[in-house]
Amino acid sequence: MSGGSTECALFCFPYAGGDETAFWPWRSALAPPVRAHPVELPDGPSPRGVTRAIAGAARPPYALYGHSMGARLAFEVARELRRLGAPPPVRLFVGAARPPHLREPLARYAEADEAELVDQLVRRVNAPRELRDDAELRGLLLPPLRAGLAWLNSYRFQPEPPLEVPVVAVAGAGDPEIAPTEMLGWARHTCAAFRLHTVAGDHMFIRDRGAGSVTDLVAAELSAALCGEAPLRLPAPDEVHVWLAPLAEMPLACAATDELSAGEASRAGRLRHEADRRRYIGRCVVLRRLLDRYGAGVGTGELAIGGGGKPYVSHPAGLRFSLSHSGGTVVVAVTRGHEVGADVERMRPLANFEAFCEGALDPAELAEIAAAPEEARLAVALQIWTAKEAVLKATGDGLRVEPASFSFAGQPHGMPWQAAAPPGLARLARWRVTHLQLPGAVAAIATELHAWRLRFETVTDRSGLPGRVSRSG
């Protein structure tokens, strides 16, 4: 970690049933200036008690990391520190945890009998199977675990203004309890930057093969916080990087006409309404800044157009991207070595909902929407529509394929979708679609990968977009 030598204390909050020993390996894994401080919970999880215990040691710069239950505890400690007027942490790291406005389903088993509790733990969070047969181990682990679950079960989120602290969420790719997409909900609890990384491992990735990548990304994040660095690595072959840009929070980007290509500037000038013009400028600038930050060197040159009108860049690592924009919400998906499609739609009433559905959906999909509760029909329709658009953007078929000619009827909830397509469009069935629930919008990402890791980031003028476009043209 380059730059100054100021020490950064990282206070680490354990999962339910865990203690400070869970983070002892971090003390050697994290190099100076970061120093891991595992937090003891002698009286169980208590935000006020923990805050009092660490307040004297939490001198800037410092950061918080909480895992599972510890993430919710770290969040409440950050809010309690704010109430006390203490300097905020430079980062709040949350691992393997639902956002605090959602209930934790596992917590309701706090008072369950031993057999049922152990069964839930083994099946849902990959707890050691030895718990089923080892009474001594159960006697050691279950009492503190029940205490943690009881705290989670009694927890009630109280709305407050979002934290002015960047939040970094870390998800396990093989976590059977909490999907990476569920952790996107943490974004609503910060008005600073939000980022999500997906690492190898299950719910307890901090103690298995994912642990090294977690400490590496923590070190990189804190390097950026302390030294002003903003490293942006290329996606790994099994990764999709997704960027969310709410243009209402990016007035500077929406006015950066000097960062447009000549063709984009001409098109912007032909837009009659100021709001449309600013949004168009913003989406172009966001894409160009991102591509340049990945080393594509597009500057203000025109983007190349491939088959089906799909834009692309010449990049030695095989960078691929897809952009979608709806009502001021921009989503950009970036991959390396394989195609990707992205689509986003704002959740807003449609002028003629029935006509939209009849033109875009097949009979089976129409039947699903008709069977849904009236208040849910728009969301169901937009999920289907974004899935179709994402696939057509990924393949480059665009306007050449009618959306109603292939179907996403009968897709499993919470799982990747796969289209049913006639023989002439069999290629569309190779793509798998994952939905992302975003603030006021639904997005879909289409790839041919059967399993992939999500890296997600929200950017605004305030939080900063990594890099700035080259003026070389």
N, C-alpha and C positions, 0 to 999 in steps of 0.2 A: 504494500500500500504506500504509494508515494505521497509527497506533500509534507505537512507539518507533523510534529511528534506528539500533539495533544492526545492524551489518553481518552478513549471512548469506552465508558462502562456499558456493557450489555447485560441487563437484568433479565434472567431467564425463568419463566414461570412454568411449572410442570403440569402434566396431564393429571386427570383424576386418578388417584391411587399411586401416583408417582411422588418423588421427592427431589431434593436438590441433586442427588447422585445421577439423575438422568442426564444432567448437563456437565458433569465433571469432565468428560472427554473434550468438551468444547474449550476448556481452559488451555489445552495444549494445541487444539486444532486451529484456534483463532490467533493469528500473530499480532503483535503490537502494531498500531496503537489500540486495537480492540482488546478488551479484557472481559471475559465472561464472568458474570456474578450469578451463580445459581441461587434462586430465592428459596429460603426455607419457609414452610407453612406450618409452624408448630401448633397453631390453633385452627388449622383448616383454612379453606379459602375465605378470606375476608378482605375486600378491597381497601377499606379504611385502615385495618390493621396492617396490611402489607404496605400501604402508602406511607404510613407513619414510620414503618421500619426502614424503608429505602429512601425517604425524602431527604434525609441528611446526606446520603451518599450520591443522590441523583444530581450531580453537578454537571452543567453542560460542558462538552456534548455527551449525551448518553442516549441509549435506545432500549426498547423493550421487546422481548420475544416471548410469546406464549404459545404453548402447544395444546390443542384440544381444549379441555376446560381452562387451561392456563391462558389461552388466547382471549377468552371472555374476561378472565380476571385481569389480564394486562390491559385490556380495553377500559375496564372500569377504573383501574389505577390511573391510566392516562387522564380520564375525565376527572377523577378526584384531585390529581395534581393541578389540573386547570382551575378547579374550584378554589384551591389553596393559593392560586396566583404563582405557582412554581414555574420555572422555565420548562417548556415542553421538550419531549424527546425528539431527536432528529429523525427517528423512524419508529413505527410500531409494526413489528413482524407478527403475523398470526398464522399458525400452522394447523392444518387438519381440523378446522372448526367452522361451524355454521356462523353466519353473521348474527350479532346479538339480538336483532329484532325477531329472529326465528327461534322457536322452541327446539330443544334437543330431545328427540324421541327416545334415545337410550336412557335419559335421566329418569324416566318413569319407573325404571326397574330398581331404583335405589332401595326399596323395601321388599323386593322380590325374594323368594326363597333361594337358597344357595344354588340348587341345581338349575333353576331357570336363569338366574343371573349369570352363572358361568357359561351356560349355553349361549346366551345373547352375546357375551363378551367374545367368546371364541368365534362365533359366526360373523359378528358384525365389525369387530375391530382387531381380529386376528390375535387375540390374547393367547398365551401359551396353552396348548391342549393338555398339558400336565395338570392344569387346574382341576380337571375333571376327576383325577385319581389321587391327587396329593392333598390330603387334608391339612397338613402342616403348611403347605404353600398357600392354600386358601385362607387359613387363619392369619397368615402374614399379610396377604395382599388385599383381601376383601374389605376389612374394616375401613382403611383409609379411602379405598375406592368408593365404598358406599357413601362416605362423608362428602366426597367430591360430587358424586351423582346427586346427592340430596341438595347440595348447594345449587347445582344446575337446575334441578327440578323446581326449586323455590325462586329462582331468578326471574325477575320481571323487568324487561327493558323499559326504561323511562326516557322518552324523547328529549333530546337536548340538541343544540346546534352541533353540526359536524365538527370533528377535531380539525385543528389547523396543523395536522401532522401527516406526513406521507405514510400511507399504509401499504405494506407489502405482504400479500397473502401467499402461502406456500401450500400446495396440495400434493397428495400422493397419487401417482398415476394408477396404482392398484388399490386405492382405498375403497373397501366395500361399503363404507358407511357414509362418506361425504364425497360427492363428485366435485372435480375442479370447478365445473360450471356453477355449482351451488355457492362457492366461495366468492363469486363475482358480487354477491350482495354486500360485501364489505365496502364496496366503493361508495355507498351512500353515507358512510360514517366518516368521511373525510372530505374537506374542501380543498385539500392539497392533492398531491399526486397519488394515484392508485396503480398498483401493479400486481399481477398474479403470475407465479411460476409453478410449473408442474414438474416434480422430481420423481425419480424411480422410487418404488416402495409402496407400502400400504399405509394404514392409519398411523402406525408408529414408525414412520420413516426416519425419525431422528435417531433411532437405535439400530437401524439396519443399513443395508447397502446405500440408501439414499442420504445417509448422514453427511458424507463428505461433500456432496453437491450442495447441501443446505448451508454448511458453514462457508463454502466458497461463495455462494450467492449473497449471504449475509455480509461477508467481507467486502464484496464488490459494491453492495448497496451503501455500506458505511464509508467506503472509499469515496464514492460519489458525494455523500453528504459532507464529509470532512474536507475533501480536496477539490470539490467542484468538478470532478471528472464525471463523464456520462458515457461509459463504454457501452457499445451496442454490438453484441456479437451476432453473427449470422444464425439463422435457425438451424438446429440440428436436423438430420434427415427425418427424424420422427416427430418433429415439432411443427406447430403452426403458431406464428406470432400474429396476434390480433390487436389492432389499435382502434380505440374509440375516441373520436374528436367531436365534442358538442360545440358546434360553431357559435352558438350564443355566448360561449365563454371564451371565444377566440377572436375578438374584434381586430386585434393587430394582424393576425394571419389573414382575415377577411378583407384587409385593406392593402395587402402586400402585392400590388400590381406589378412591381418591378421583379417579382420572382416568377412571373408567368412566361410561357413561351409566346412567340408572336401569334400563333394560331389561337392560343387560349385568350390572349389579350383582345384579339379581334372578336372572338365569340362573346367575351364578357361585355364588350362595348355594345353589342347588339341586343343585350338583355334590357328590356324596358323598365322593369321594376327593380328598384334599388336593393330590396331584400334578396331577390333572386340573383342579382349580380354579385352581391357580397358573399352569398353562399357558394356560388360557383367559384369565385376567386379562392375562398377558404378551402374548398375541397381539393382544388388543384395544388395550392401551396402545401397543404398537409401531405399529400402524396409525394410531391417533389422533395420536401424536406426529409421524409422518411427514406425514400429511395437513395438520396445522397448520403444519408447517415449510414445506410447499409453498404455504401461504397459503389453505388451504381453510376455516380458521376453524371447525372442527367442535366444538372445545371438548369439553364433556361431553354435547352434544346427541345425539339419536338419528340414525343415518345413514338417509338415504332409501333405499327399496327400489324397484327398477324391475322391468321384465318378467322373468319367470323367477326372481324372488327375488334378483336381482343388486343389491348395494348400490352407491350412487353418491353423489357430492357435487355441489352446484351451484358451479361455478367459472367465472369469466369467460374463462379460457384453455382451457376444455374438458378439465380434468384427468380422467383415467380411471385406475382401479386394479383390481388383482385380488390376493387374498390366499389363501395355502394354508398349512396347518399339518399336520405329521406328526411324532409322537413327539418333540415339543420343538423341532423345526426349523420356523421360520417364513420364508416367502418372500413378499415383496410386490413386484409389478411395477407401475410407474407410467408412463403415457404422456400425451400431450397431443393431443387432437383425433381420436383413434381408439381403438377398444376393444382390450383386451388380456386374455389369460387366462393364469393361472399355476397350476401344480400341482407339489407336491413330495411325494416318498415316501421314507421312511427305508429303507435297505437292511437288512432284518431278515427272518428266516424267517417265512413265513406259516403259520398253523395248518393250513390245508387248501389247499395251492397248486393242486392240480388243480381243485378246485371254483371257486376264484377265476378261474382261466384260462377254464374252460368258461362261466362266467357273464359274462365281460367281453370275450372275444375271439372273432373269427370263425374259420372253419376254416383259412383261409390263415395267419392269425397263429398259431394253435395248431400248425400244421405247422412253422412257423419255430422255435418254442420247442422242439418235439420234436427238431428237427435240431441244435439248439445243444448244445455240451458241457454236461454236467449242472451243472457249477459256474457256468455262465454263464446258466442258464435264468431265475433270479430277476431278474437285471439286464435281460435282454431283455424279460421280461414287464412289468417296472415302467417301462421306457422306453415301451412301447406304451401302457400304462395312463395314464401321466402325459400323454402326447401327447393321448389322447382327453379326459381331464379338462380339460386346458388349453383345448382347442377348445370344449368344452361350456360352460366358464366364460366364455370370450370371447363366445360367441354368446348367452349367457343361457338356453340350452336346459336346462341342469341335469338334473333327473330326467325331463324330458319325452322324452329320446331315449335309447334303450338303447345302451350302449357297443358291443355286438356288432353293431350295425346299420351301422357304417361301419368301414373298415379302414385300417391303416397297414402292411400286409404289403409286403415287398419294397422298403423304403425304403433309400436310399443311405447308407452309413456316413459320418459326418462332415459331412453336408449337411442343410439344412432338410428336414423331412418335410412331405408333403402327402397328405391323406386321399383314399381312393377311397370315394365315397358313392353310394347309389342316387338316382334322379331326385328323389324326394321330399325328400332331404336334401342336394341339390346345393350348398347354401350352405356346408356344412361343408368342401367341397373348396377354398374360397377361402383358407383359413387355412394359414399356414406355421408349423411348429413347430421351435423350436431347443432342444436339450437342453443343460443345464448340469450337469456333474459336480461335485457338492459333497461336502464331507467326510461320508462315511457316508450319502449320499443322492443321489437323482437328481431333477432338476427340469426342467420343460418350460415354455417361453414360447410362446404362440400370438399372432400378429398377422397382419393382412392385408397388411403391408408386404413387398415382395419383397426388400428390403435395408434393414437398419437397424443402428444403432450401439448397442453395449451400454455402459451405465455400471453398474458393480456395486460394492456396498459391503457389508462385514460390520460389524455393530454389536453391541456388548456393553455392559454397565454400565461396564466399564473403558474401552473405547474411546470411549464416549459416543454417544448417539443425537442427531442434530442437532435442536435445539429441544426444548421442553417444552410439554406440552398447556396450552392456555388454561383458566383456571378460570371463564371467563365463562358457560359453559353454553350 
